[in-house]
Every structure is written in C-alpha cells, then in structure tokens.
Amino acid sequence: MNRVTITVLSTFLSAIAMNSHLLAEESSASNFSPYATTSGDKRVLWGDTHLHTTLSLDARAFGVELDQEDAYRFARGEEIESTHGLRVKLSRPLDFLVVSDHSDAMGTMSEIIAGNKKFMSNEMVANWNKRLNSTTGDEQLKARMDVMTALTQGSAPDMLYDRAFFSDIWGNVVKTADAYNEPGRFTAIIGYEWTSSPQGNNLHRNVLYRDGAERAGQVLPQTTLENTDPRNLWKWMAEYEAKTGGQVLALAHNGNISNGLMFPESTTETGEPMTADYVEARARWEPLYEVTQIKGDGETHPFLSKNDEFADYETWQQANFAGTAKTKEMLPFEYARAALRRGLTLEKSLGTNPYQFGLVGSTDSHTALATGEENNFFGKMSYMEPSAQRAAGRLSKVGDFIVLGSQMTASGYAAVWAEDNTREAIFDAMMRKETYATTGPRMTVRFDAKLGEQSVPMGGTLTSSQKSAPTFMVSALKDPIGANLDRIQVVKGWLNEDGSTDEKVFDVAWSGKRTLSRKGKLPAVGNTVDVSSATYSNSIGATQLSVEWQDPDFNASQDAFYYVRVLEIPTPRWTAYDAVRFDLEMDKDVPMVTQERAYTSPIWYQVK
C-alpha cells in the first residue's frame, strides 16, 4: 500500500469517526426517520366481527364442517379447503377475527351428528343421529329442522342443556382463541352471538371480549332459552365485568329482519314503556351497530330516504325469520340512519341517546370463511359455496317467502383505527367508536372534525354554544387492489325545534370534472363494467379524494349528527363472477353490477 493510499484511507477513517460521533449526538436527540417510532399512531386494522363455524347450531345443521382453527388460519392468510373441498384463500390476511358462534346449543349439533356416547343413551337423540347420518335430501333437512326447533324452543332432552357440557365447549373456545392470538400480527377476539329471536324477530347481538381465556372462561355466555329481552343480556354483561374485572361490549345487527323491533321509540322490544334506565343501559353496552352484512345492507331504505339515490342498496325487505311479512310501518325502526335520527329525540326526552353508535360491517358467514370480496365470495351457508346452482337455488324458505341465493350480499368488513393490533387496542377503539364499515373493499377513510379548541375523530362528539360551524376533514384512499372512488358524501341528520328530525346527503368531493346541478345532485360517474367477462376498468374515478367541508345549512341551535359515505365506481357483483366461471345465464332480475361503499361512524354535534 503506497503513501497516498495510506493518507487517503487515514483521512477517510477519521471522517467516519468524526461523523459517527456527530450522528450519535444527533440520534440521541431525535429520530431522523419518520418511521422509526410509531407507537401511539393509529392505523387501520381490518377484520370480521361476525363469523360462524361448526360449533353454531344452524351452521352445522346445514353442513359446515370447518372449526375455529380453520377460521383463524384462513383469516390470517392461509389457504385451506372449504367444507366441500374447494381451495380458498383471502387476497390479503385480516388483522383480526371474532368467531361468534351462537351461544344457544353451542357445539351440540356437532356432537349429535358425531354420535356423542353421553347423548346416544337418549332414544330421541339417537334417532336424530340416525336420521342425520343415514338419510338424504328432504328427509335429512327435516331431521335438521327437528333438532334445531327442539333445541331452540327448549323441548330437547335435558342432557343437551347440560352446563358441564357447555362449560367444556366454551373452555375450548377461549383456549383456541388464545392459541391463535398473536399480538402485533393477528388478533383473535373472543366472542359469541346472543341469538334472541322472539316470534322470529331478529334481535341478535354479538358479544366481544377485551379479555383472554383466563377471564372469559370464568363465566358461561348468556343464552336466550330463559329470556329474549336485551336487558337480560346487558345484566349478564354487568355481572361478567363485576365478577372478572374484564370488559365486554355488544353490537346489534340485522335490524332489517327485526320487523320493527331493533330500534324502538316509545316502547321496548317487550312492549313496555321506554325508560331512562333502558336508554342508559343500551348506550352503555352497545357502542356499535353492524350496518352491512350478508343478509342485506342496513344503512337506510328508499322508503325512508326518498331523496337519496343510493339508498336502495342490497335491500332485504320480505319478512322476519318466522315468515311474518314486512310492512312499511316497520321500516323506520330497522335502519341505522333512522335510528340515529331517533336517538336525537330520545336524548331530549329521556336524557340519553341510546342510538349513539358507531358503525362496522361484517360477514355473518356460516362457513367459517370470512370472505367479503365479490370475486371471492363463499356464501352464507356451506351449501351456498361457489357452484353453478347457488344463485338460482334457495337460501331459505319460510312460509310463503323464498330467499334466493342470488340475494346474498357479499358483505362486509369492519375497519378499526387502533394504535396496535392487540385485543386491548382494538376493543378500546371500538368503545371510542373509531370504526367504519365497508361492503368488502379495504378503502382507507378518515373523518375528523374541529370546532374551536375541540378536535374529534369519527365516533366523537362536539359540544358548543358558539354560532360557528364545525370544520370536517374527510379523506378516502381506494383499496390498493380494488376499484377507484366515485365520490365522498356527508350524511346529516338533525333535530328540529318541534321535535321532528330531518336528513340530507351532501356530495362533498368527487372524481372527474362533474358539477352539481341546481338541486345539488351530482351526475353518475359512469360505468365500465363488462358483465359478459365480469371485468371493469379504473379508467374513471379517483384513487384518492379529500376535502375540508363546512355544513352550508348549519344551525348552532340544532343537535345533529354527520357521517361519511364513500362510493366506489361500479364493479361486477359476485353473481357476474359466478356467471362467467360457470358459464351461466342469470335471470334478468338478478343484479350483476354493484357500487360498493364505506360508512363511517358519525360525529355528533350537541348544543350546550
């Protein structure tokens, strides 16, 4: 090595030493990289709060053989086989999952079919086992219905309601959830579905735990065999928290099948006068509502929102579970937007808003497969997995009402703004109502508001006696592998001086060079869908939309709520994908195009 080389090398090493010292001093003061420390920052986590496995009475009765472990493995991104042997995998893993098997008769149908020796000593149960395993077609269906009817009406043999059996099942449920819970990577939230259906009216709630097996395993889930009143569930929740020191929340779903009972106004679900105690308890225990899922969309109905051209989305409006026909008088008590409006009036009269809830979407799939995407939809029950027959086949028949497979909705997912992917962080975000629902796409949506010194995210409340209007900050980013965005809308509801309520939908940001009409309506974005090939083009729409917006009709003396609805451009519906895959010609009444969307939790404005 010559002298020049040695001199250069010496100078270079000296510079490294000097710069290393300076870098050390700099790094001790702050992190240069903006990504080095992210603790405390919120990010969107995607999940399903409503999924059933073989432990659910109805899911097992109608064929599903996949269990909790299959559900968790699938949700975290693994490829598995469906009940009917189809290979299935998500486009992207979910961040969290709630396996919410029905608490009523949890695990019982599986044991009857399997021939549990303890149960086979009973002649009736042994006969069920024989019919379920040796018959086919209508005879097997009748056997399944006989078992389900007996178990849900409390007329099955006493041994099937044995608490020791239930305790064993629940113990395995919570232990399995713990085994698949990986803080920071994948969260397995313990939960169950409380299945109240008086006279066939759907009053179901999903119960979610902040806790692990150590606490959740101490108390058996509440069933509805003794009492179908939601107040009985809320009492159980209070007792659980008092005994264990843990935390639980509930979210109601499927108001569209409650036949007017989901969001009562003057009387409760059981016909008693609405009281301050009722509204306080409901507000305390039910911070969320499942606004979209496989049995239809629950935001609003065209009869209730006549000036909203996007109101009639995946509407289910035939009957309840018992086949009792729907009437228009029931509709105001079944949909989220109408409930949010009603909550404003109840708060004035009873002191608490029982419907100040945040919004989530989920699947309610009874296949153990949390599939919410149109091109990867595996149906409600295992017999509605992808096939050439499922769209034209019957999903269900109750009385004179038939629900066709084509009416299933490939929806949805729950989005949560949380600091970390853990049970605690996700649960706390849900309690804050910092959540939103989508019908399947994973678009990123922010919704914040500021008024003076106050600043709140979605789910928050602004209080003021000032005359200035809040400023709302809204942004939406398309699903990275999905469709472009059509528009952002703000949906407002408010309380008039006479106690009545109103609503209005504002288009606040949109793609392209469209302009609002004199009536404030925005032209359609267009449609690139080719139904014959089940394809579309992102040649229209926007990848990102954002706006700062103030309500032009703001009245500082009126209580109000605001939530955001984000619409994608039109895309093929799952029925279009089925038509191409199985070379089908769908009935002309079957919808083949959809316009998917997101709904944020509201922000409330309250007059001091």
ZIFENHU-V805667 format. One record per residue. RES is the residue in one letter. PHI is phi in whole degrees, -180 to 180 (* if undefined). OMEGA is omega in whole degrees, 0 to 359 (* if undefined). NEAR is the number of other ideal C-beta (glycine too) atoms within 10 Angstrom. Layout:
# ZIFENHU-V805667
res: <RES/RES>
phi: <PHI/PHI>
omega: <OMEGA/OMEGA>
near: <NEAR/NEAR>
This chain:
# ZIFENHU-V805667
res: <M/N/R/V/T/I/T/V/L/S/T/F/L/S/A/I/A/M/N/S/H/L/L/A/E/E/S/S/A/S/N/F/S/P/Y/A/T/T/S/G/D/K/R/V/L/W/G/D/T/H/L/H/T/T/L/S/L/D/A/R/A/F/G/V/E/L/D/Q/E/D/A/Y/R/F/A/R/G/E/E/I/E/S/T/H/G/L/R/V/K/L/S/R/P/L/D/F/L/V/V/S/D/H/S/D/A/M/G/T/M/S/E/I/I/A/G/N/K/K/F/M/S/N/E/M/V/A/N/W/N/K/R/L/N/S/T/T/G/D/E/Q/L/K/A/R/M/D/V/M/T/A/L/T/Q/G/S/A/P/D/M/L/Y/D/R/A/F/F/S/D/I/W/G/N/V/V/K/T/A/D/A/Y/N/E/P/G/R/F/T/A/I/I/G/Y/E/W/T/S/S/P/Q/G/N/N/L/H/R/N/V/L/Y/R/D/G/A/E/R/A/G/Q/V/L/P/Q/T/T/L/E/N/T/D/P/R/N/L/W/K/W/M/A/E/Y/E/A/K/T/G/G/Q/V/L/A/L/A/H/N/G/N/I/S/N/G/L/M/F/P/E/S/T/T/E/T/G/E/P/M/T/A/D/Y/V/E/A/R/A/R/W/E/P/L/Y/E/V/T/Q/I/K/G/D/G/E/T/H/P/F/L/S/K/N/D/E/F/A/D/Y/E/T/W/Q/Q/A/N/F/A/G/T/A/K/T/K/E/M/L/P/F/E/Y/A/R/A/A/L/R/R/G/L/T/L/E/K/S/L/G/T/N/P/Y/Q/F/G/L/V/G/S/T/D/S/H/T/A/L/A/T/G/E/E/N/N/F/F/G/K/M/S/Y/M/E/P/S/A/Q/R/A/A/G/R/L/S/K/V/G/D/F/I/V/L/G/S/Q/M/T/A/S/G/Y/A/A/V/W/A/E/D/N/T/R/E/A/I/F/D/A/M/M/R/K/E/T/Y/A/T/T/G/P/R/M/T/V/R/F/D/A/K/L/G/E/Q/S/V/P/M/G/G/T/L/T/S/S/Q/K/S/A/P/T/F/M/V/S/A/L/K/D/P/I/G/A/N/L/D/R/I/Q/V/V/K/G/W/L/N/E/D/G/S/T/D/E/K/V/F/D/V/A/W/S/G/K/R/T/L/S/R/K/G/K/L/P/A/V/G/N/T/V/D/V/S/S/A/T/Y/S/N/S/I/G/A/T/Q/L/S/V/E/W/Q/D/P/D/F/N/A/S/Q/D/A/F/Y/Y/V/R/V/L/E/I/P/T/P/R/W/T/A/Y/D/A/V/R/F/D/L/E/M/D/K/D/V/P/M/V/T/Q/E/R/A/Y/T/S/P/I/W/Y/Q/V/K>
phi: <*/-84/-63/-62/-64/-63/-64/-63/-63/-63/-63/-62/-66/-63/-64/-60/-61/-65/-67/-62/-64/-66/-64/-63/-65/-66/-68/-72/-91/-162/-98/-66/-73/-70/-102/-70/-129/-120/-62/94/-82/-91/-139/-80/-116/-110/-161/-128/-99/-156/-139/-116/-123/-63/-75/-79/-54/-73/-61/-69/-61/-104/112/-66/-117/-79/-109/-57/-60/-60/-62/-67/-61/-64/-63/-87/111/-81/-85/-134/-104/-71/-54/-98/83/-85/-74/-144/-154/-74/-64/-147/-62/-86/-89/-152/-148/-112/-82/-114/-65/-60/-72/-66/59/-60/82/-71/-61/-60/-73/-66/-65/-75/82/-50/-60/-64/-86/-70/-71/-91/-61/-64/-67/-63/-67/-59/-58/-64/-67/-70/-104/-117/-106/-138/58/-62/-67/-68/-60/-63/-63/-61/-66/-61/-66/-62/-63/-63/-68/-81/-96/78/-104/-77/-56/-56/-61/-77/-108/-62/-71/-66/-63/-60/-63/-64/-62/-65/-60/-71/-60/-72/-67/-65/-60/-61/-65/-98/-81/-125/-51/94/-119/-151/-110/-100/-87/-71/-167/-157/-107/-86/-112/-74/-141/-62/54/86/-89/-75/-118/-62/-133/-98/-105/-117/-105/-83/-99/-96/-62/-58/-91/-61/-80/-77/-130/-70/-58/-76/-111/-111/-67/-90/-159/-105/-78/-55/-63/-69/-67/-62/-63/-60/-61/-64/-68/-60/-65/-66/-76/-101/77/-91/-139/-138/-138/-128/-134/-83/-153/58/-60/-70/-119/-92/50/86/-107/-68/-125/-67/-119/-105/-129/-78/-59/-98/88/-88/-59/-67/-125/-62/-62/-62/-66/-65/-67/-65/-64/-69/-99/-125/-77/-130/-136/-85/-89/-149/-165/-66/-97/104/-98/-119/-69/-157/-131/-60/-68/-90/-127/-66/-97/-108/-69/-105/-73/-90/-114/46/-84/-107/-150/-88/-166/-93/-64/-90/89/-73/-64/-79/-122/-63/-66/-80/-58/-62/-106/-125/-118/-62/-64/-64/-67/-61/-66/-63/-60/-63/-74/-67/-64/-67/-88/-119/92/-140/-92/-75/-114/-92/-106/-88/-119/-137/-118/-162/-89/60/-71/-107/-118/71/-118/-86/-106/-114/-94/-59/-88/-145/-95/-110/83/-78/-117/-64/-77/-111/-67/-53/-164/-72/-101/-68/-65/-86/-78/-89/-77/-161/-142/-128/61/-90/-103/-115/-106/-82/-58/-65/-84/-61/-108/-78/-147/-149/-132/-105/-111/-130/-88/-131/-74/-156/-89/-137/-57/-66/-67/-68/-60/-64/-64/-65/-65/-76/65/-87/-140/-149/-111/-131/-84/147/-66/-104/-82/-95/-127/-115/-148/-131/-142/-137/-150/61/-86/-87/-145/-135/-91/-50/94/-92/-132/-102/-124/-165/-112/-75/-96/-77/-85/-64/-106/-104/-106/-126/-145/-142/-120/-58/-58/-56/-113/-117/-84/-68/-97/-86/-162/-114/-122/-108/-100/-115/-130/-147/-104/-82/-61/-84/93/-80/-127/-137/-146/-156/-110/-110/-81/-116/-156/-156/-88/77/-106/-69/-130/-72/-76/-60/-88/81/-98/-103/-60/-62/-74/112/-152/-104/-69/-106/-63/-63/-117/53/-131/-150/-127/-87/-76/-120/84/-126/-78/-152/-135/-155/-164/-104/-137/-121/-69/-68/-105/-59/-128/-65/-96/-115/-66/-155/-134/-137/-136/-106/-120/-111/-111/-84/-69/-59/-140/-65/-79/-60/-65/-68/-64/-62/-61/-74/-63/-108/53/-110/-111/-73/-59/-61/-86/-80/-68/-118/-127/-132/-129/-71/-156/-127/-126/-87/-62/-73/-116/-99/-114/-122/-76/-69>
omega: <183/186/181/181/180/181/179/181/180/178/180/180/178/179/177/181/181/181/177/178/180/179/178/179/181/184/178/181/183/175/180/183/181/182/186/181/183/180/181/177/179/175/181/173/185/180/179/181/188/183/182/178/181/178/179/184/183/181/180/180/182/162/187/180/180/184/180/182/177/182/180/181/180/183/181/169/181/173/177/174/177/179/182/170/177/177/185/180/176/175/178/179/168/178/180/181/170/170/190/180/181/179/178/178/180/178/188/182/179/182/177/180/182/179/176/186/180/182/186/178/178/186/181/182/179/178/176/180/180/182/182/185/186/180/179/174/185/181/178/177/179/178/179/181/178/180/182/180/181/182/184/178/177/183/177/177/186/184/181/177/184/183/178/176/179/180/178/180/182/178/178/178/184/178/179/177/178/182/181/179/181/183/181/181/181/183/174/181/179/179/174/177/173/201/180/180/181/183/178/179/186/175/187/172/170/180/181/182/169/193/173/186/184/179/184/181/183/185/178/177/177/175/182/181/181/189/181/181/179/179/177/176/181/176/178/181/178/180/177/182/180/183/189/188/180/180/176/171/178/172/178/179/175/175/182/176/181/184/172/183/188/184/184/183/184/177/181/179/181/175/179/179/176/183/176/180/181/185/178/181/181/178/181/191/184/181/186/173/178/192/179/180/190/180/174/182/187/179/180/184/181/177/182/185/189/182/181/184/178/184/186/182/177/186/172/187/183/190/173/183/182/180/176/189/176/172/181/181/181/191/181/184/185/189/188/184/178/179/178/176/181/180/178/181/181/178/179/185/186/174/180/176/182/184/175/187/170/185/170/170/176/189/193/176/177/183/188/182/182/182/181/181/183/184/182/189/184/167/183/180/183/179/176/170/182/177/179/185/195/183/181/181/180/168/178/174/178/183/180/187/179/174/181/178/182/180/177/180/179/187/354/178/176/176/184/174/185/180/182/179/178/177/185/183/180/179/182/177/177/178/176/185/178/188/169/182/166/178/177/180/180/175/181/185/173/178/182/179/175/178/185/180/182/175/183/173/174/183/184/181/173/176/183/170/179/180/181/181/174/172/180/176/184/174/179/178/183/169/184/180/184/186/174/183/175/187/168/177/170/178/182/169/183/182/178/182/182/179/176/179/177/177/176/178/179/167/187/176/183/180/175/184/179/176/180/175/178/179/177/181/180/177/179/184/186/183/181/186/170/185/184/179/182/179/175/180/174/177/174/180/183/176/183/176/177/181/164/191/171/182/180/180/187/176/186/181/183/169/184/169/178/169/185/171/179/181/170/169/179/179/178/173/182/179/177/177/178/182/180/183/185/178/184/167/184/174/184/181/182/178/183/181/179/173/188/191/173/175/177/167/181/162/183/172/181/177/178/*>
near: <6/7/7/8/9/10/10/11/11/10/10/10/10/10/10/10/10/10/10/10/10/10/11/9/9/11/11/7/7/8/10/9/6/7/7/9/10/11/6/7/9/16/13/17/22/18/24/28/30/29/31/26/27/24/27/28/25/18/27/30/24/21/18/28/18/21/18/23/15/21/29/25/15/27/28/19/13/13/10/16/13/22/21/15/7/13/8/17/14/18/13/13/15/22/21/24/28/28/30/28/30/24/24/25/29/22/23/25/26/21/20/26/18/13/14/18/8/13/21/15/11/16/9/15/23/14/12/24/21/13/16/21/13/10/14/7/7/8/12/16/13/12/21/22/11/16/26/19/11/17/21/19/9/13/9/22/16/8/14/23/16/14/9/8/18/19/12/12/20/24/14/16/24/20/14/19/24/16/13/18/20/13/12/9/11/19/29/24/23/28/25/27/24/25/23/24/18/17/11/16/20/22/23/25/25/24/24/24/24/22/23/17/20/11/20/26/19/14/16/17/24/24/24/23/15/9/16/19/17/26/17/16/26/20/15/21/22/14/12/23/17/9/11/17/10/18/18/23/20/23/29/26/29/22/27/25/25/26/24/18/24/27/26/21/17/8/12/18/19/13/8/12/8/17/11/12/11/22/22/15/20/26/18/15/22/21/19/25/23/27/29/33/29/28/22/21/26/32/26/26/24/16/14/18/20/9/12/20/12/17/19/14/23/24/19/20/18/19/18/24/16/14/14/17/13/18/10/10/9/20/20/18/18/26/25/26/26/24/25/25/23/20/28/23/18/25/20/12/13/16/10/18/23/22/25/25/27/27/29/31/30/28/30/25/29/27/33/31/30/25/28/31/23/25/17/17/27/27/24/27/24/23/20/24/22/20/16/13/12/25/22/13/13/12/19/16/11/15/12/9/15/12/18/17/22/20/21/24/26/25/30/30/26/31/26/27/23/24/17/19/19/20/23/15/21/27/21/16/22/25/16/19/25/22/30/31/30/27/27/29/23/21/24/18/24/18/28/16/22/14/17/10/5/13/14/18/19/25/27/18/16/19/13/16/8/12/9/11/17/22/14/20/15/24/18/25/18/22/20/11/10/20/26/22/28/28/25/26/22/22/22/19/23/21/23/13/8/5/10/10/19/13/19/15/20/17/16/20/21/22/19/14/5/15/8/12/9/5/6/12/12/18/11/13/22/16/13/17/22/13/16/10/11/21/14/22/13/15/9/17/24/21/12/14/22/14/14/13/19/11/19/8/12/15/16/12/9/17/21/25/26/24/26/26/22/28/23/27/27/21/24/23/27/27/26/27/20/26/22/15/13/13/7/16/7/17/11/6/7/19/13/19/14/24/19/29/26/30/28/28/30/28/24/25/24/17/13/6>
